[in-house]
Amino acid sequence: MNIREAGDRLRSDNSWPAAPARNRAGGQLRSGVGLIILLTFLLVRSPLPLSAQMNSEDYEVRNLRVFLAAAMVPVEELRQQVEFAEFISNQDEANVVIVVNEEIREGHRVLRLTFSGQRELAGKKYQTEVSLSEGLEKEREKQAIVKAIKTGLIPLAGRSPVSRKLKIGLEEEVRPTAVVDPWNFWVFSLSTNSFLNGEKSYSYQSVYGNFSANRVTPEWKVRLSLSGNFYRNSFEYEDQAYVSKSHGYSFRGLVARSLGEHWSVGAFATVTRSTYQNIKFSSRISPAVEYNIFPYSQSTRRQLRLTYSLDLGPAYYFEETIFDRTRQFLVSENLSATLELKQKWGTVTTGVEGSHYFHDLSKYRIEVNTDLSVRLFRGFSVNVYGGYARIHDLISIAKAGASWEDVLLMRKQLATSYEYYFSVGVSYSWGSIFSHVVNPRFGSGSGGYSISISY
């Protein structure tokens, strides 16, 4: 039945007489009222909202999970002010990804926000812009960005059950809320890799494992890690077999504090014990400062970090060194530059680092390295790492030298002017998806504690 037929039936049910010409206007008015009553009745009897009748697939999305690819507003504020969405740190878990591009127009910063649906919302895409005048207060700028994010999410929120609870008006009170996170924003990671090499008279095997626990907020970064390794070498010569085994452990930690869009301060702590390096005990305290060429708000896409640290601490050696030392207090400085680029499929990081001791400036080291991480599926990645170093700072080498057995079995560190390395491995991460990646300060590195035992 169409609207005209419904109106005709309504008129026939009420036995309206034909109106004379002079009352024709009044009849049309009564007919219009009848149509309004009929439409209201049909809407009230409808079991679903009108939008659901138009397209039932809009309600296939259970929750609106959003990944913001630019930390322009603290995620805690977004969670409070955009209550109908969950802001998470894992892009693979999100069904909405927000990408922010910035440009200058007539003296104004213009942010273009692109809202791209994925998973259940694949194919849905919206854009909005926010213009920020020069000299705008930080708080007002932040509120303008939050409003733009909220506005851009409305069309996507309309495709989820939360649309039934949305109330849109000229002004809206924001109720403070708290995210219930069973992991308390801690993220854990477990990784392992191995390397095998051999020939008729020689074989080499190594296994490495790492467990880390990290908690990151916009203001603070805390990183802790525990790692272990096992090495085995075997040699055969004239019916004789030589086998060497070694293993090591390390604990690492970093604490960093944010100081705005470009600056950060932090501290590393390092404790080392290694028979291979002739280090009986070594500890370092390393205050550090970092400057990012790009604003930290763009860290989910690109970074260029310059980091300076001053390392201080004592060192004790098992044997007298080639510089006639059994112990000494060392002060050194370190400067590094790191470029990091992130894409949906993974991350590429390249860095260069230089350091030297103050007591002898000829004792220095320069190193270049590259790290590639490719995501294959949720939480699982393949990692490739390699680098090269020029080395002129080996001050702990034993004066007595090394025997042929020490050399062949790699029991002692030998003097060298260069080093290269290459590694392939896999990693799997799980835990809180609410610990948003908003604090890239000092990268993922930290100081460490290590013990190496050979037998």
Secondary structure by P-SEA (a helix, b strand, c coil): ccaaaaaaaaaaaaccccccccaaaaaaaaaaaaaaaaaaaaaaaccccccccccccccccccbbbbcccccccaaaaaaccccbbbbcccccccbbbbbbbbbcccbbbbbbbbbbccccccbbbbbbbbbcccccaaaaaaaaaaaaaaaaaaaaaacccccccccccbbbbcbbbbbcccccbbbbbbccccccccccbbbbbbbbbbbbbbbcccbbbbbbcccbbbbbbbbcccbbbbbbbccccccbbbbbbccccbbbbbbbbbbccccccccbbbbbbbbbbbbcccccccccccbbbbbbbbbbbbbbcccccccccbbbbbbcccbbbbbbbcccbbbbbbccccccccccccbbbbbbbbbbbbcccccbbbbbccccccccccccccccccaaaaaaccbbbbbccccccccbbbbbbccccccccccccccccccccccccc
